[in-house]
Amino acid sequence: MAKKNENRSDITLKCPKCNSLNYRTPKNKHNDPERMELNKFCPKCRCHTVHKETKN
Ligand SMILES: [Zn+2]
């Protein structure tokens, strides 16, 4: 039986320009205690923007 990993949780990545919630990704709280920022492609802005972590 798989052990539940409490350091892992899903986060949502939001585009700061249009506020679209474009990506969901699992995050390891132990490895990434800070708020994540990832340069991702936003289909609404049609360019790469620095997506920031939001709470689900
Ligand atoms: Zn956008």
N, CA, C, O and the ligand as a Tripos MOL2 file, in Angstrom:
@<TRIPOS>MOLECULE
protein
  225   223    57     0     0
PROTEIN
NO_CHARGES

@<TRIPOS>ATOM
      1 N           0.8530   -1.2060    0.0000 N.3       1 MET1
      2 CA          0.0000    0.0000    0.0000 C.3       1 MET1
      3 C           0.8880    1.2570    0.0000 C.2       1 MET1
      4 O           1.8590    1.3370    0.7530 O.2       1 MET1
      5 N           0.5550    2.2040   -0.8250 N.am      2 ALA2
      6 CA          1.3860    3.4060   -0.9420 C.3       2 ALA2
      7 C           1.2350    4.2920    0.2860 C.2       2 ALA2
      8 O           0.1330    4.5160    0.7870 O.2       2 ALA2
      9 N           2.3420    4.7740    0.7420 N.am      3 LYS3
     10 CA          2.3230    5.6810    1.8850 C.3       3 LYS3
     11 C           1.9880    7.0950    1.4290 C.2       3 LYS3
     12 O           2.5080    7.5660    0.4180 O.2       3 LYS3
     13 N           1.1470    7.7490    2.1530 N.am      4 LYS4
     14 CA          0.7600    9.1110    1.7930 C.3       4 LYS4
     15 C           1.9000   10.0860    2.0700 C.2       4 LYS4
     16 O           2.4520   10.1300    3.1690 O.2       4 LYS4
     17 N           2.2320   10.8580    1.0550 N.am      5 ASN5
     18 CA          3.3100   11.8340    1.2030 C.3       5 ASN5
     19 C           2.7110   13.1910    1.5790 C.2       5 ASN5
     20 O           2.0780   13.8480    0.7530 O.2       5 ASN5
     21 N           2.9100   13.5930    2.8010 N.am      6 GLU6
     22 CA          2.2810   14.8230    3.2960 C.3       6 GLU6
     23 C           3.0030   16.0790    2.8340 C.2       6 GLU6
     24 O           2.4850   17.1870    2.9730 O.2       6 GLU6
     25 N           4.1940   15.9060    2.2880 N.am      7 ASN7
     26 CA          4.9250   17.0680    1.7930 C.3       7 ASN7
     27 C           4.5520   17.4290    0.3670 C.2       7 ASN7
     28 O           5.0990   18.3640   -0.2170 O.2       7 ASN7
     29 N           3.6250   16.6820   -0.1770 N.am      8 ARG8
     30 CA          3.2770   16.9180   -1.5630 C.3       8 ARG8
     31 C           1.8440   17.4020   -1.6650 C.2       8 ARG8
     32 O           0.9410   16.8420   -1.0430 O.2       8 ARG8
     33 N           1.6380   18.4670   -2.4710 N.am      9 SER9
     34 CA          0.2980   18.9750   -2.6530 C.3       9 SER9
     35 C           0.2020   19.6040   -4.0330 C.2       9 SER9
     36 O           1.2010   20.0610   -4.5890 O.2       9 SER9
     37 N          -0.9850   19.6250   -4.5710 N.am     10 ASP10
     38 CA         -1.1780   20.2430   -5.8760 C.3      10 ASP10
     39 C          -1.3130   21.7490   -5.7330 C.2      10 ASP10
     40 O          -1.9610   22.2470   -4.8120 O.2      10 ASP10
     41 N          -0.6970   22.4560   -6.6500 N.am     11 ILE11
     42 CA         -0.8280   23.9030   -6.6850 C.3      11 ILE11
     43 C          -1.3460   24.3200   -8.0520 C.2      11 ILE11
     44 O          -1.3030   23.5440   -9.0070 O.2      11 ILE11
     45 N          -1.8270   25.5300   -8.1360 N.am     12 THR12
     46 CA         -2.2650   26.0760   -9.4060 C.3      12 THR12
     47 C          -1.3670   27.2420   -9.7610 C.2      12 THR12
     48 O          -1.0100   28.0550   -8.9090 O.2      12 THR12
     49 N          -1.0070   27.3120  -11.0360 N.am     13 LEU13
     50 CA         -0.1510   28.4010  -11.4980 C.3      13 LEU13
     51 C          -0.9870   29.4150  -12.2670 C.2      13 LEU13
     52 O          -1.6990   29.0780  -13.2120 O.2      13 LEU13
     53 N          -0.8760   30.6700  -11.8300 N.am     14 LYS14
     54 CA         -1.7030   31.7300  -12.3940 C.3      14 LYS14
     55 C          -0.8680   32.7260  -13.1690 C.2      14 LYS14
     56 O           0.2210   33.1140  -12.7460 O.2      14 LYS14
     57 N          -1.4040   33.1400  -14.3300 N.am     15 CYS15
     58 CA         -0.7510   34.1860  -15.1070 C.3      15 CYS15
     59 C          -1.0420   35.5400  -14.4570 C.2      15 CYS15
     60 O          -2.2040   35.8650  -14.2110 O.2      15 CYS15
     61 N          -0.0090   36.3330  -14.1760 N.am     16 PRO16
     62 CA         -0.2170   37.6210  -13.5040 C.3      16 PRO16
     63 C          -0.8350   38.6750  -14.4130 C.2      16 PRO16
     64 O          -1.3880   39.6620  -13.9280 O.2      16 PRO16
     65 N          -0.7480   38.4800  -15.7090 N.am     17 LYS17
     66 CA         -1.2890   39.4810  -16.6320 C.3      17 LYS17
     67 C          -2.7990   39.3800  -16.7780 C.2      17 LYS17
     68 O          -3.5130   40.3770  -16.6660 O.2      17 LYS17
     69 N          -3.2810   38.1600  -17.0310 N.am     18 CYS18
     70 CA         -4.7110   37.9760  -17.3040 C.3      18 CYS18
     71 C          -5.4140   37.1960  -16.1960 C.2      18 CYS18
     72 O          -6.6270   36.9940  -16.2510 O.2      18 CYS18
     73 N          -4.6530   36.7570  -15.1890 N.am     19 ASN19
     74 CA         -5.2000   36.0090  -14.0580 C.3      19 ASN19
     75 C          -5.8110   34.6710  -14.4400 C.2      19 ASN19
     76 O          -6.6400   34.1270  -13.7110 O.2      19 ASN19
     77 N          -5.3990   34.1470  -15.5830 N.am     20 SER20
     78 CA         -5.8700   32.8150  -15.9600 C.3      20 SER20
     79 C          -5.1390   31.7450  -15.1610 C.2      20 SER20
     80 O          -3.9330   31.8260  -14.9290 O.2      20 SER20
     81 N          -5.9080   30.7400  -14.7470 N.am     21 LEU21
     82 CA         -5.2930   29.6160  -14.0530 C.3      21 LEU21
     83 C          -4.9540   28.5630  -15.0980 C.2      21 LEU21
     84 O          -5.8010   27.7650  -15.4980 O.2      21 LEU21
     85 N          -3.7170   28.5790  -15.5230 N.am     22 ASN22
     86 CA         -3.3410   27.7900  -16.6960 C.3      22 ASN22
     87 C          -2.7830   26.4120  -16.3900 C.2      22 ASN22
     88 O          -2.9370   25.4940  -17.1960 O.2      22 ASN22
     89 N          -2.1500   26.2510  -15.2620 N.am     23 TYR23
     90 CA         -1.4680   24.9980  -14.9900 C.3      23 TYR23
     91 C          -1.7220   24.5210  -13.5740 C.2      23 TYR23
     92 O          -1.8060   25.3020  -12.6250 O.2      23 TYR23
     93 N          -1.8430   23.1890  -13.4690 N.am     24 ARG24
     94 CA         -1.8520   22.5650  -12.1510 C.3      24 ARG24
     95 C          -0.6730   21.6190  -12.0910 C.2      24 ARG24
     96 O          -0.4000   20.8880  -13.0440 O.2      24 ARG24
     97 N           0.0120   21.6350  -10.9840 N.am     25 THR25
     98 CA          1.1900   20.7890  -10.8640 C.3      25 THR25
     99 C           1.3800   20.3630   -9.4130 C.2      25 THR25
    100 O           1.0820   21.1230   -8.4930 O.2      25 THR25
    101 N           1.8730   19.1550   -9.2140 N.am     26 PRO26
    102 CA          2.1850   18.7560   -7.8440 C.3      26 PRO26
    103 C           3.4290   19.4800   -7.3690 C.2      26 PRO26
    104 O           4.3790   19.6740   -8.1260 O.2      26 PRO26
    105 N           3.4120   19.8710   -6.1260 N.am     27 LYS27
    106 CA          4.5500   20.5680   -5.5450 C.3      27 LYS27
    107 C           5.0040   19.8480   -4.2890 C.2      27 LYS27
    108 O           4.2010   19.4200   -3.4600 O.2      27 LYS27
    109 N           6.2990   19.7320   -4.1790 N.am     28 ASN28
    110 CA          6.8750   19.1590   -2.9800 C.3      28 ASN28
    111 C           7.2320   20.2870   -2.0160 C.2      28 ASN28
    112 O           8.1650   21.0500   -2.2660 O.2      28 ASN28
    113 N           6.4970   20.3890   -0.9250 N.am     29 LYS29
    114 CA          6.7150   21.4870    0.0310 C.3      29 LYS29
    115 C           8.0910   21.4330    0.6670 C.2      29 LYS29
    116 O           8.6660   22.4520    1.0510 O.2      29 LYS29
    117 N           8.6000   20.2140    0.7670 N.am     30 HIS30
    118 CA          9.9100   20.0590    1.3960 C.3      30 HIS30
    119 C          11.0010   20.6310    0.4930 C.2      30 HIS30
    120 O          11.9190   21.3010    0.9670 O.2      30 HIS30
    121 N          10.8940   20.3590   -0.8230 N.am     31 ASN31
    122 CA         11.9070   20.8540   -1.7590 C.3      31 ASN31
    123 C          11.6790   22.3100   -2.1310 C.2      31 ASN31
    124 O          12.6310   23.0370   -2.4150 O.2      31 ASN31
    125 N          10.4190   22.7380   -2.1300 N.am     32 ASP32
    126 CA         10.0850   24.1020   -2.5470 C.3      32 ASP32
    127 C           9.2230   24.7900   -1.5030 C.2      32 ASP32
    128 O           8.0200   24.9480   -1.7070 O.2      32 ASP32
    129 N           9.8130   25.2000   -0.3930 N.am     33 PRO33
    130 CA          9.0330   25.8370    0.6670 C.3      33 PRO33
    131 C           8.5270   27.2140    0.2760 C.2      33 PRO33
    132 O           7.5200   27.6860    0.8030 O.2      33 PRO33
    133 N           9.2300   27.8610   -0.6540 N.am     34 GLU34
    134 CA          8.8160   29.2030   -1.0780 C.3      34 GLU34
    135 C           7.7180   29.0930   -2.1290 C.2      34 GLU34
    136 O           7.4850   28.0330   -2.7100 O.2      34 GLU34
    137 N           7.0650   30.2030   -2.3470 N.am     35 ARG35
    138 CA          6.0530   30.2810   -3.3970 C.3      35 ARG35
    139 C           6.7220   30.1080   -4.7690 C.2      35 ARG35
    140 O           7.6950   30.7890   -5.0910 O.2      35 ARG35
    141 N           6.1890   29.2070   -5.5440 N.am     36 MET36
    142 CA          6.8260   28.9060   -6.8210 C.3      36 MET36
    143 C           6.4830   29.9340   -7.8840 C.2      36 MET36
    144 O           5.3690   30.4560   -7.9380 O.2      36 MET36
    145 N           7.4670   30.2130   -8.7280 N.am     37 GLU37
    146 CA          7.2560   31.0620   -9.8920 C.3      37 GLU37
    147 C           7.8760   30.3690  -11.0940 C.2      37 GLU37
    148 O           9.0700   30.0730  -11.1070 O.2      37 GLU37
    149 N           7.0560   30.1160  -12.1000 N.am     38 LEU38
    150 CA          7.5500   29.4010  -13.2710 C.3      38 LEU38
    151 C           7.2090   30.1700  -14.5350 C.2      38 LEU38
    152 O           6.1020   30.6840  -14.6990 O.2      38 LEU38
    153 N           8.1810   30.2340  -15.4130 N.am     39 ASN39
    154 CA          7.9510   30.8870  -16.6960 C.3      39 ASN39
    155 C           7.2210   29.9130  -17.6140 C.2      39 ASN39
    156 O           7.7930   28.9340  -18.0920 O.2      39 ASN39
    157 N           5.9420   30.2080  -17.8480 N.am     40 LYS40
    158 CA          5.0920   29.2890  -18.6120 C.3      40 LYS40
    159 C           4.3790   30.0420  -19.7210 C.2      40 LYS40
    160 O           4.1980   31.2590  -19.6780 O.2      40 LYS40
    161 N           3.9840   29.2560  -20.7170 N.am     41 PHE41
    162 CA          3.2380   29.8540  -21.8140 C.3      41 PHE41
    163 C           1.7790   30.0460  -21.4180 C.2      41 PHE41
    164 O           1.1220   29.1130  -20.9560 O.2      41 PHE41
    165 N           1.2880   31.2490  -21.6000 N.am     42 CYS42
    166 CA         -0.1180   31.5270  -21.3390 C.3      42 CYS42
    167 C          -0.8620   31.5870  -22.6670 C.2      42 CYS42
    168 O          -0.5470   32.4390  -23.4990 O.2      42 CYS42
    169 N          -1.8410   30.7090  -22.8930 N.am     43 PRO43
    170 CA         -2.5730   30.6990  -24.1660 C.3      43 PRO43
    171 C          -3.4310   31.9450  -24.3690 C.2      43 PRO43
    172 O          -3.7510   32.3110  -25.5000 O.2      43 PRO43
    173 N          -3.7940   32.5850  -23.2800 N.am     44 LYS44
    174 CA         -4.6170   33.7880  -23.3880 C.3      44 LYS44
    175 C          -3.7730   35.0040  -23.7900 C.2      44 LYS44
    176 O          -4.1720   35.7910  -24.6490 O.2      44 LYS44
    177 N          -2.6100   35.1470  -23.1620 N.am     45 CYS45
    178 CA         -1.6900   36.2360  -23.5000 C.3      45 CYS45
    179 C          -0.8770   35.9030  -24.7450 C.2      45 CYS45
    180 O          -0.2960   36.7850  -25.3760 O.2      45 CYS45
    181 N          -0.8460   34.6320  -25.0840 N.am     46 ARG46
    182 CA         -0.0630   34.1460  -26.2250 C.3      46 ARG46
    183 C           1.4200   34.4690  -26.0910 C.2      46 ARG46
    184 O           2.0990   34.7630  -27.0740 O.2      46 ARG46
    185 N           1.8980   34.4110  -24.8810 N.am     47 CYS47
    186 CA          3.3310   34.5790  -24.6650 C.3      47 CYS47
    187 C           3.6930   33.9520  -23.3220 C.2      47 CYS47
    188 O           2.8230   33.5320  -22.5580 O.2      47 CYS47
    189 N           4.9720   33.9010  -23.0580 N.am     48 HIS48
    190 CA          5.4110   33.3600  -21.7760 C.3      48 HIS48
    191 C           5.3220   34.4410  -20.7020 C.2      48 HIS48
    192 O           5.7600   35.5740  -20.8980 O.2      48 HIS48
    193 N           4.7590   34.0690  -19.5930 N.am     49 THR49
    194 CA          4.7020   34.9660  -18.4480 C.3      49 THR49
    195 C           5.1470   34.2060  -17.2100 C.2      49 THR49
    196 O           5.1760   32.9750  -17.2010 O.2      49 THR49
    197 N           5.4900   34.9410  -16.1740 N.am     50 VAL50
    198 CA          5.9310   34.2970  -14.9360 C.3      50 VAL50
    199 C           4.7000   33.9230  -14.1250 C.2      50 VAL50
    200 O           4.1220   34.7450  -13.4140 O.2      50 VAL50
    201 N           4.3190   32.6660  -14.2530 N.am     51 HIS51
    202 CA          3.1430   32.1660  -13.5210 C.3      51 HIS51
    203 C           3.4870   31.9810  -12.0550 C.2      51 HIS51
    204 O           4.5550   31.4750  -11.7110 O.2      51 HIS51
    205 N           2.5790   32.3920  -11.2090 N.am     52 LYS52
    206 CA          2.8260   32.2990   -9.7800 C.3      52 LYS52
    207 C           1.8680   31.3140   -9.1270 C.2      52 LYS52
    208 O           0.7330   31.1140   -9.5610 O.2      52 LYS52
    209 N           2.3750   30.7190   -8.0780 N.am     53 GLU53
    210 CA          1.5910   29.7360   -7.3450 C.3      53 GLU53
    211 C           0.4090   30.3770   -6.6320 C.2      53 GLU53
    212 O           0.5370   31.4310   -6.0090 O.2      53 GLU53
    213 N          -0.7310   29.7300   -6.7330 N.am     54 THR54
    214 CA         -1.8830   30.1580   -5.9490 C.3      54 THR54
    215 C          -2.4000   28.9690   -5.1580 C.2      54 THR54
    216 O          -2.1260   27.8170   -5.4940 O.2      54 THR54
    217 N          -3.1410   29.2560   -4.1200 N.am     55 LYS55
    218 CA         -3.7420   28.1800   -3.3390 C.3      55 LYS55
    219 C          -4.9030   27.5740   -4.0890 C.2      55 LYS55
    220 O          -5.6350   28.2750   -4.7880 O.2      55 LYS55
    221 N          -5.0730   26.2900   -3.9460 N.am     56 ASN56
    222 CA         -6.2130   25.6400   -4.5840 C.3      56 ASN56
    223 C          -7.4970   25.9400   -3.8340 C.2      56 ASN56
    224 O          -8.5660   25.4740   -4.2280 O.2      56 ASN56
    225 ZN         -2.0510   35.3990  -19.3600 Zn       57 ZN57
@<TRIPOS>BOND
     1     1     2 1
     2     2     3 1
     3     3     4 2
     4     3     5 am
     5     5     6 1
     6     6     7 1
     7     7     8 2
     8     7     9 am
     9     9    10 1
    10    10    11 1
    11    11    12 2
    12    11    13 am
    13    13    14 1
    14    14    15 1
    15    15    16 2
    16    15    17 am
    17    17    18 1
    18    18    19 1
    19    19    20 2
    20    19    21 am
    21    21    22 1
    22    22    23 1
    23    23    24 2
    24    23    25 am
    25    25    26 1
    26    26    27 1
    27    27    28 2
    28    27    29 am
    29    29    30 1
    30    30    31 1
    31    31    32 2
    32    31    33 am
    33    33    34 1
    34    34    35 1
    35    35    36 2
    36    35    37 am
    37    37    38 1
    38    38    39 1
    39    39    40 2
    40    39    41 am
    41    41    42 1
    42    42    43 1
    43    43    44 2
    44    43    45 am
    45    45    46 1
    46    46    47 1
    47    47    48 2
    48    47    49 am
    49    49    50 1
    50    50    51 1
    51    51    52 2
    52    51    53 am
    53    53    54 1
    54    54    55 1
    55    55    56 2
    56    55    57 am
    57    57    58 1
    58    58    59 1
    59    59    60 2
    60    59    61 am
    61    61    62 1
    62    62    63 1
    63    63    64 2
    64    63    65 am
    65    65    66 1
    66    66    67 1
    67    67    68 2
    68    67    69 am
    69    69    70 1
    70    70    71 1
    71    71    72 2
    72    71    73 am
    73    73    74 1
    74    74    75 1
    75    75    76 2
    76    75    77 am
    77    77    78 1
    78    78    79 1
    79    79    80 2
    80    79    81 am
    81    81    82 1
    82    82    83 1
    83    83    84 2
    84    83    85 am
    85    85    86 1
    86    86    87 1
    87    87    88 2
    88    87    89 am
    89    89    90 1
    90    90    91 1
    91    91    92 2
    92    91    93 am
    93    93    94 1
    94    94    95 1
    95    95    96 2
    96    95    97 am
    97    97    98 1
    98    98    99 1
    99    99   100 2
   100    99   101 am
   101   101   102 1
   102   102   103 1
   103   103   104 2
   104   103   105 am
   105   105   106 1
   106   106   107 1
   107   107   108 2
   108   107   109 am
   109   109   110 1
   110   110   111 1
   111   111   112 2
   112   111   113 am
   113   113   114 1
   114   114   115 1
   115   115   116 2
   116   115   117 am
   117   117   118 1
   118   118   119 1
   119   119   120 2
   120   119   121 am
   121   121   122 1
   122   122   123 1
   123   123   124 2
   124   123   125 am
   125   125   126 1
   126   126   127 1
   127   127   128 2
   128   127   129 am
   129   129   130 1
   130   130   131 1
   131   131   132 2
   132   131   133 am
   133   133   134 1
   134   134   135 1
   135   135   136 2
   136   135   137 am
   137   137   138 1
   138   138   139 1
   139   139   140 2
   140   139   141 am
   141   141   142 1
   142   142   143 1
   143   143   144 2
   144   143   145 am
   145   145   146 1
   146   146   147 1
   147   147   148 2
   148   147   149 am
   149   149   150 1
   150   150   151 1
   151   151   152 2
   152   151   153 am
   153   153   154 1
   154   154   155 1
   155   155   156 2
   156   155   157 am
   157   157   158 1
   158   158   159 1
   159   159   160 2
   160   159   161 am
   161   161   162 1
   162   162   163 1
   163   163   164 2
   164   163   165 am
   165   165   166 1
   166   166   167 1
   167   167   168 2
   168   167   169 am
   169   169   170 1
   170   170   171 1
   171   171   172 2
   172   171   173 am
   173   173   174 1
   174   174   175 1
   175   175   176 2
   176   175   177 am
   177   177   178 1
   178   178   179 1
   179   179   180 2
   180   179   181 am
   181   181   182 1
   182   182   183 1
   183   183   184 2
   184   183   185 am
   185   185   186 1
   186   186   187 1
   187   187   188 2
   188   187   189 am
   189   189   190 1
   190   190   191 1
   191   191   192 2
   192   191   193 am
   193   193   194 1
   194   194   195 1
   195   195   196 2
   196   195   197 am
   197   197   198 1
   198   198   199 1
   199   199   200 2
   200   199   201 am
   201   201   202 1
   202   202   203 1
   203   203   204 2
   204   203   205 am
   205   205   206 1
   206   206   207 1
   207   207   208 2
   208   207   209 am
   209   209   210 1
   210   210   211 1
   211   211   212 2
   212   211   213 am
   213   213   214 1
   214   214   215 1
   215   215   216 2
   216   215   217 am
   217   217   218 1
   218   218   219 1
   219   219   220 2
   220   219   221 am
   221   221   222 1
   222   222   223 1
   223   223   224 2
@<TRIPOS>SUBSTRUCTURE
     1 MET1         2 RESIDUE 1 A MET
     2 ALA2         6 RESIDUE 1 A ALA
     3 LYS3        10 RESIDUE 1 A LYS
     4 LYS4        14 RESIDUE 1 A LYS
     5 ASN5        18 RESIDUE 1 A ASN
     6 GLU6        22 RESIDUE 1 A GLU
     7 ASN7        26 RESIDUE 1 A ASN
     8 ARG8        30 RESIDUE 1 A ARG
     9 SER9        34 RESIDUE 1 A SER
    10 ASP10       38 RESIDUE 1 A ASP
    11 ILE11       42 RESIDUE 1 A ILE
    12 THR12       46 RESIDUE 1 A THR
    13 LEU13       50 RESIDUE 1 A LEU
    14 LYS14       54 RESIDUE 1 A LYS
    15 CYS15       58 RESIDUE 1 A CYS
    16 PRO16       62 RESIDUE 1 A PRO
    17 LYS17       66 RESIDUE 1 A LYS
    18 CYS18       70 RESIDUE 1 A CYS
    19 ASN19       74 RESIDUE 1 A ASN
    20 SER20       78 RESIDUE 1 A SER
    21 LEU21       82 RESIDUE 1 A LEU
    22 ASN22       86 RESIDUE 1 A ASN
    23 TYR23       90 RESIDUE 1 A TYR
    24 ARG24       94 RESIDUE 1 A ARG
    25 THR25       98 RESIDUE 1 A THR
    26 PRO26      102 RESIDUE 1 A PRO
    27 LYS27      106 RESIDUE 1 A LYS
    28 ASN28      110 RESIDUE 1 A ASN
    29 LYS29      114 RESIDUE 1 A LYS
    30 HIS30      118 RESIDUE 1 A HIS
    31 ASN31      122 RESIDUE 1 A ASN
    32 ASP32      126 RESIDUE 1 A ASP
    33 PRO33      130 RESIDUE 1 A PRO
    34 GLU34      134 RESIDUE 1 A GLU
    35 ARG35      138 RESIDUE 1 A ARG
    36 MET36      142 RESIDUE 1 A MET
    37 GLU37      146 RESIDUE 1 A GLU
    38 LEU38      150 RESIDUE 1 A LEU
    39 ASN39      154 RESIDUE 1 A ASN
    40 LYS40      158 RESIDUE 1 A LYS
    41 PHE41      162 RESIDUE 1 A PHE
    42 CYS42      166 RESIDUE 1 A CYS
    43 PRO43      170 RESIDUE 1 A PRO
    44 LYS44      174 RESIDUE 1 A LYS
    45 CYS45      178 RESIDUE 1 A CYS
    46 ARG46      182 RESIDUE 1 A ARG
    47 CYS47      186 RESIDUE 1 A CYS
    48 HIS48      190 RESIDUE 1 A HIS
    49 THR49      194 RESIDUE 1 A THR
    50 VAL50      198 RESIDUE 1 A VAL
    51 HIS51      202 RESIDUE 1 A HIS
    52 LYS52      206 RESIDUE 1 A LYS
    53 GLU53      210 RESIDUE 1 A GLU
    54 THR54      214 RESIDUE 1 A THR
    55 LYS55      218 RESIDUE 1 A LYS
    56 ASN56      222 RESIDUE 1 A ASN
    57 ZN57       225 GROUP 0 **** ****
